[in-house]
Amino acid sequence: MEALIADIAAGDRAAVGALYEQTKTAVYGFALSILKNTADAEDVLQDTYVRVWSAAGGYRPMGKPMAWILTIARNLATSVLRDRSKTTDIPEEDWLASPAAEGPFEATEQRMVLNAAMYALSDEERQIVMLHAVTGLKHVEIARLLSLPLPTVLSKYSRAKKKLQNMLKEENGIAD
C-alpha cells in the first residue's frame, strides 16, 4: 500500500483505483460503523480517496498505511456527524446490499456475526470489532486510531466478542 500511496503522490491515477480496490471494504465498513447511515458512509468512502489523492504527498511511510487511510475516513465521518447529526439505524436489506457485505463477508456465518454486531454492540464495540475483523488492525493500532487506552480496547473487544458468542449460541439453540 505504501508503494501505491507513493505512486498517488506522483500523480498516478491508476494507483488510486488500485488502492481503492484493496481498501474499500474496510473503509466503507469503518465509516458505516461510525455513521450507521449507508448514504453517508458511501460519501465518506468516496471523500476518503479524494483526500488520499490530495494528501498523498504529505504521507510519511511508517509501515501503517491502512491506519493513515482509516484516520482520514474517521475524521470525515466525524465531520459528517457534526454537520448533519445523522445516526439512523441501517435497514437490514441496505446492510446486506452494501459493499461491506462483499469481500471478506461472503461466508454466511461471517455475515451473521457482522449483522449481529451492527445491532447488538455499542458504537465503540462495533468500531473495534469492525477494525479488527475487517482491516486486521492490531488492538494497539485500534487504540491509537480511536484515541482510547489499550486496556479499554481490549476489554471492549472481549466484551463484544462474548456478546456475539452468546447471541450466536442463543440463535442456534446451544445451551452452556
PERA-V517365 format. One record per backbone hydrogen bond with DSSP energy under -0.5 kcal/mol. CO is the residue of the C=O (numbers start at 1). NH is the residue of the N-H. E is the energy in kcal/mol with one decimal. If there is no record, write none. Layout:
CO_NH_E, CO_NH_E
This chain:
1_5_-2.4, 2_6_-2.2, 3_7_-2.2, 4_8_-2.6, 5_9_-2.4, 6_10_-1.2, 7_12_-2.5, 8_11_-2.0, 11_13_-1.0, 12_15_-0.6, 12_16_-0.8, 13_16_-0.5, 13_17_-1.4, 14_18_-2.2, 15_19_-2.6, 16_20_-2.8, 17_21_-2.5, 18_22_-1.8, 19_23_-1.9, 20_24_-2.4, 23_27_-2.5, 24_28_-2.8, 25_29_-2.5, 26_30_-2.3, 27_31_-2.6, 28_32_-2.9, 29_33_-2.0, 30_34_-1.2, 31_35_-3.0, 32_36_-2.5, 37_41_-2.5, 38_42_-2.4, 39_43_-2.1, 40_44_-2.6, 41_45_-2.4, 42_46_-2.2, 43_47_-2.9, 44_48_-2.4, 45_49_-1.2, 46_50_-1.6, 47_51_-2.5, 48_52_-2.5, 49_53_-2.2, 50_54_-2.0, 51_55_-2.4, 52_56_-1.6, 55_58_-1.7, 55_59_-0.5, 56_59_-1.2, 59_61_-0.6, 64_68_-1.6, 65_69_-2.2, 66_70_-2.8, 67_71_-1.9, 68_72_-1.8, 69_73_-2.3, 70_74_-2.8, 71_75_-2.5, 72_76_-2.3, 73_77_-2.8, 74_78_-2.8, 75_79_-1.9, 76_80_-2.1, 77_81_-2.4, 78_82_-2.3, 79_83_-2.8, 80_84_-3.1, 80_85_-0.6, 81_85_-1.7, 85_87_-0.6, 89_91_-0.5, 91_94_-0.9, 91_95_-2.0, 92_96_-2.6, 93_97_-1.0, 95_98_-1.3, 98_101_-1.7, 99_102_-1.5, 102_105_-1.5, 103_106_-1.3, 107_111_-2.3, 108_112_-2.3, 109_113_-2.3, 110_114_-2.5, 111_115_-2.8, 112_116_-2.7, 113_117_-2.6, 114_118_-1.9, 115_119_-1.1, 116_119_-0.5, 116_120_-3.0, 117_121_-1.3, 122_126_-2.8, 123_127_-2.4, 124_128_-2.5, 125_129_-2.7, 126_130_-2.8, 127_131_-2.7, 128_132_-2.2, 129_133_-3.3, 130_134_-2.9, 130_135_-0.9, 131_135_-0.7, 131_136_-0.5, 131_137_-1.7, 132_136_-0.5, 138_142_-2.3, 139_143_-2.5, 140_144_-2.0, 141_145_-2.6, 142_146_-2.7, 143_147_-0.6, 143_148_-2.4, 144_147_-0.6, 149_152_-0.6, 149_153_-1.9, 150_154_-2.7, 151_155_-2.4, 152_156_-2.7, 153_157_-2.5, 154_158_-2.4, 155_159_-2.7, 156_160_-2.6, 157_161_-2.6, 158_162_-2.2, 159_163_-2.4, 160_164_-2.5, 161_165_-2.6, 162_166_-2.8, 163_167_-2.3, 164_168_-2.6, 165_169_-2.4, 166_170_-2.6, 167_171_-2.6, 168_172_-2.0, 169_174_-3.1, 170_173_-0.9, 173_175_-0.5
